[in-house]
């Protein structure tokens, strides 16, 4: 297999720039693996595809408003590296001009000092003072919309780039398959298990080699409560919402640890241990996310479905439509 085998043509106008008017208004392409076919449906029909004994698995990680601006400079906070959350791994712009010792001021009460440089342009930053950093982010931070959304974030994104079941803060990108759910729909699902995987930039890291089997993902933190893992293990079928939920439950099944860090890279040939069905959004070509979907649904069926979605003018990526793989 070569990375170029996992490519497709996507017109730029199909990349969703705005969320749908209503959370559950997306279209849903349903892939039937056993029958090697797909059909056009709507997400509001999702509960009809669940059956007795299913457990729906949701990633409840909460997206941080982690972008901070100081004039023309920008910091994207990735994760705290101190217990008091005053020191963080971060990306900065313009990277070549911002160096250890520099201080960026965001308003009269919040500033950050660059205290170290790391790999891939990363910096370690420290927030002096007494204000709680999370409270400061709630006050000043911007939502980290992905770069293919060609606009600045707006107050609306504070709500819509966040799932209705988000609880554990820590992600720098939304687990986007979960964005479609409303509280009313979840009330119609009898068995739900929450897991947490804090989505880092590693999830979206480009693969820069054709022999992708040697690609390494960044580690991301995950946790599953004993009660949730019991629900998952006893389910007749596990229906994972999003690639992050898949990687969480598959990591736990592989290494026997329900809490830890994972860099599990799933690509065709992987043997799924717990995942029985998956809801996911459309993913960029030549990415680890698309490779995971191809591993689950089969490369030929997946790419045929993607070509169909392009022809039928589905909306792609974070604020776009979704696929249910059965």
C-alpha positions in Angstrom: 0.0 0.0 0.0 1.1 3.5 -0.8 -0.3 6.8 0.7 -1.3 7.9 -2.8 -3.8 5.0 -2.8 -5.9 7.0 -0.3 -6.5 10.1 -2.3 -9.6 11.7 -3.8 -10.6 14.9 -5.6 -12.6 17.4 -3.6 -13.8 20.7 -4.9 -13.1 23.5 -2.4 -16.7 24.7 -2.4 -17.7 21.4 -0.7 -15.7 22.2 2.5 -18.3 23.4 5.0 -17.4 26.8 6.3 -20.4 27.1 8.6 -22.3 24.6 10.8 -25.8 23.6 9.6 -28.7 25.6 10.9 -29.6 22.8 13.3 -27.2 20.3 14.8 -29.0 17.2 13.6 -29.7 18.5 10.1 -26.7 16.8 8.4 -27.0 14.3 5.6 -25.7 10.8 6.4 -24.2 8.4 4.0 -24.8 4.8 5.3 -22.2 2.2 4.4 -23.3 -1.5 4.6 -20.0 -3.4 4.8 -21.5 -6.9 4.5 -23.5 -5.9 1.4 -20.8 -3.7 -0.1 -23.3 -0.9 -0.8 -24.2 2.6 0.5 -27.3 4.7 0.7 -28.2 8.4 1.2 -30.0 9.1 4.4 -30.2 11.9 7.0 -28.6 12.0 10.4 -32.0 12.4 12.1 -32.6 8.8 11.1 -29.6 7.6 13.0 -31.5 6.0 15.9 -33.3 3.7 13.5 -30.0 2.0 12.7 -29.3 1.1 16.3 -30.4 -2.3 17.6 -31.0 -4.0 20.9 -27.7 -4.5 22.8 -25.9 -1.7 21.2 -23.7 0.7 23.2 -23.1 4.1 21.8 -19.6 5.4 22.7 -19.0 9.2 22.8 -15.8 11.1 23.4 -16.7 13.8 26.0 -13.5 15.8 25.7 -14.2 19.5 25.7 -12.5 21.9 23.2 -10.5 24.7 24.8 -10.8 28.2 23.4 -7.0 27.9 23.1 -6.0 30.6 20.6 -4.7 33.8 22.1 -3.8 36.9 20.2 -1.3 39.6 21.2 -1.3 42.1 18.3 0.1 40.2 15.3 1.3 37.4 17.5 -0.7 34.3 18.2 -0.4 31.4 20.7 -2.2 28.1 20.3 -2.1 26.2 23.6 -1.7 22.5 23.2 -1.6 21.0 26.7 -0.6 22.0 30.2 2.8 20.7 31.4 2.6 21.8 35.0 0.1 20.7 37.7 -1.1 24.3 38.2 -1.7 24.7 34.5 0.5 27.8 34.4 3.0 26.2 31.9 1.9 24.9 28.5 3.1 23.4 25.3 2.1 25.7 22.6 2.6 26.7 19.0 3.3 30.4 18.2 3.1 32.7 15.2 5.3 34.1 13.8 7.5 31.3 15.0 10.8 32.6 13.8 10.4 35.9 15.6 9.1 34.7 19.0 11.9 33.2 21.1 12.6 32.3 24.7 12.6 35.3 26.9 9.9 37.1 24.9 6.7 38.2 26.7 3.4 38.4 24.9 0.6 40.6 26.5 -3.0 39.7 25.7 -4.7 42.4 27.9 -4.0 44.4 31.0 -4.1 41.3 33.2 -2.9 38.4 31.1 0.5 37.8 29.6 2.7 34.8 28.7 6.5 34.4 28.7 8.2 32.1 26.2 10.5 29.9 28.4 11.7 27.2 26.0 11.8 26.0 22.4 10.8 22.5 21.4 10.5 20.3 18.3 8.4 21.1 15.3 8.3 24.8 16.2 6.7 24.2 19.7 7.3 26.5 22.6 6.8 26.2 26.3 5.0 29.2 27.7 4.4 30.4 31.3 1.5 32.5 32.5 2.5 34.7 35.5 0.1 36.2 37.9 -2.9 34.9 39.9 -5.7 34.6 37.3 -6.8 31.1 36.6 -5.6 30.2 33.1 -8.8 28.4 32.2 -10.9 31.4 33.3 -8.6 33.6 31.2 -9.1 31.4 28.2 -12.9 31.6 28.7 -12.5 35.3 28.8 -10.0 36.0 26.0 -9.5 32.7 24.0 -10.7 31.9 20.5 -11.9 28.6 19.3 -9.3 26.7 17.3 -11.2 26.2 14.1 -9.2 24.1 11.6 -7.3 25.9 8.8 -9.7 24.7 6.0 -12.4 26.9 7.6 -11.4 30.1 5.9 -12.8 32.6 8.4 -12.2 33.9 11.9 -14.0 32.2 14.7 -17.2 33.9 16.0 -19.2 33.7 19.2 -21.5 31.1 17.6 -18.5 28.7 17.4 -18.2 28.6 21.1 -21.4 26.5 21.1 -21.4 24.8 17.7 -17.7 23.7 17.7 -18.5 21.8 20.9 -20.5 18.7 21.5 -23.6 18.9 23.7 -22.1 16.2 25.9 -18.6 17.8 26.3 -17.3 17.6 29.9 -13.6 17.1 30.3 -11.7 20.1 29.0 -8.5 19.4 27.1 -8.9 19.2 23.3 -7.5 21.5 20.7 -10.0 20.2 18.0 -13.5 19.0 18.3 -14.4 15.3 18.0 -16.5 16.3 15.1 -18.7 13.3 14.6 -20.3 14.1 17.9 -21.3 17.6 16.8 -24.4 16.2 15.1 -26.1 15.0 18.3 -28.7 16.9 20.3 -29.8 16.2 23.8 -33.2 15.0 22.5 -31.6 12.4 20.2 -29.3 11.1 23.0 -32.4 10.7 25.2 -33.6 8.1 22.6 -30.4 6.0 22.9 -30.7 3.5 25.8 -27.0 2.6 26.3 -24.4 5.3 26.1 -20.8 5.1 27.4 -18.6 8.2 27.7 -14.8 8.0 27.1 -12.3 10.8 27.0 -9.5 11.3 24.5 -8.1 14.8 24.4 -7.6 15.6 20.7 -4.2 17.0 19.9 -2.6 18.2 16.8 -1.2 14.8 16.3 -4.6 13.5 15.2 -4.4 15.8 12.2 -0.6 15.6 11.6 0.1 15.2 7.9 1.6 12.0 6.7 4.8 12.9 4.7 5.8 9.5 3.4 4.4 7.1 0.9 5.3 4.1 3.1 2.9 5.3 5.7 3.2 2.2 7.9 6.3 3.8 9.4 4.5 7.0 10.3 4.3 7.8 14.0 1.3 9.6 15.6 1.7 11.9 18.6 0.6 10.6 21.9 -2.8 11.7 23.2 -4.2 11.3 26.7 -7.3 9.1 27.2 -9.4 7.7 30.0 -12.4 5.4 30.4 -14.2 4.9 33.7 -14.5 1.3 35.0 -18.3 1.6 34.6 -18.0 2.8 31.0 -15.6 0.0 30.1 -18.0 -2.5 31.6 -20.7 -1.2 29.4 -18.4 -1.4 26.4 -17.2 -4.9 27.1 -20.8 -6.3 27.7 -22.3 -4.6 24.6 -23.6 -6.8 21.8 -22.2 -4.2 19.4 -20.1 -1.1 20.1 -21.1 1.9 18.0 -18.2 4.4 18.2 -18.9 8.0 17.5 -15.8 9.4 15.8 -12.3 8.2 15.1 -11.2 9.4 18.5 -13.7 7.1 20.2 -12.5 4.2 18.0 -8.8 4.8 18.9 -9.7 5.1 22.6 -11.6 1.8 22.9 -9.2 0.0 20.6 -6.2 1.2 22.6 -7.8 0.0 25.9 -8.6 -3.4 24.3 -5.0 -3.7 23.0 -3.0 -2.7 26.1 -5.5 -3.5 28.8 -5.3 0.0 30.3 -8.4 2.1 30.6 -6.3 5.2 31.3 -3.1 6.4 29.7 -1.7 7.8 26.5 -2.0 6.4 23.0 -0.4 6.9 19.6 -2.3 4.0 18.0 -2.2 4.3 14.2 -4.9 2.3 12.6 -4.7 1.6 8.8 -5.9 -1.2 6.5 -4.9 -4.6 7.9 -5.7 -3.7 11.5 -7.9 -6.2 13.3 -10.6 -4.3 15.3 -11.2 -5.7 18.7 -14.2 -3.8 20.1 -15.6 -1.5 17.4 -18.7 -2.9 15.7 -20.0 0.2 13.9 -18.8 3.7 13.5 -20.2 7.2 12.9 -17.7 9.6 11.5 -17.4 12.8 9.4 -15.7 13.0 6.1 -11.9 13.3 6.3 -9.1 14.9 4.3 -7.3 12.7 1.8 -4.0 11.1 2.6 -4.6 11.4 6.4 -4.5 8.9 9.3 -8.2 9.6 9.8 -9.1 8.4 6.3 -6.8 5.4 6.7 -8.7 4.4 9.9 -12.0 4.6 8.0 -10.6 2.5 5.2 -9.3 0.0 7.7 -12.9 -0.4 9.1 -15.0 -0.2 6.0 -12.5 -1.4 3.3 -10.6 0.9 1.0 -12.5 0.2 -2.1 -15.9 0.8 -0.5 -14.8 3.9 1.4 -13.3 5.6 -1.6 -16.3 4.7 -3.8 -18.5 6.3 -1.1 -16.4 9.4 -1.0 -16.6 9.8 -4.8 -20.4 9.4 -4.5 -20.5 12.0 -1.7 -18.6 14.5 -3.9 -20.9 13.8 -6.8 -24.0 14.3 -4.6 -22.6 17.5 -3.1 -22.2 16.4 0.5 -20.6 18.9 2.8 -17.1 17.9 4.0 -15.0 18.0 7.2 -15.7 19.4 10.6 -19.0 21.3 10.0 -20.0 18.9 7.3 -22.1 15.8 6.8 -21.4 12.3 8.2 -21.0 8.6 7.4 -22.4 5.7 9.3 -20.5 2.5 8.8 -22.4 -0.7 9.7 
